[in-house]
C-alpha cells in the first residue's frame, strides 16, 4: 500500500474528532450509504484518541428499536465512567 493511501484523512474526520472531544451527553452516530467509508472514518478518528469507544453496527434492519439503542448505551456509559469520563443518562 502506498504511503499516500495510509495517510489519507476523510473529510468528516475533523468534525467527528471535535464532537468526540466534547463532554459526553449523547451518542455519536455515523450514518451513510453502504461502502462509503463509515467504519474507516471511525477507526481513523478513534485510533488517535484515548477516549473509550464502543462501536456497534446498526446495518441489520431488525436493530431499529429503542431497546437496541439502550443496550448499546449502557455498556458505553459504564466504559466511559471507568475511564473517568462522564456520560449522562439519555432519554431514548
Secondary structure, DSSP 4 states (H G I P E B T S, - for coil): --HHHHH---TTHHHHHHHHHSPP-S-------TTSSHHHHHHHHHTT--S--------STT--SHHHHHHHHHHHHHHHHHTT--------
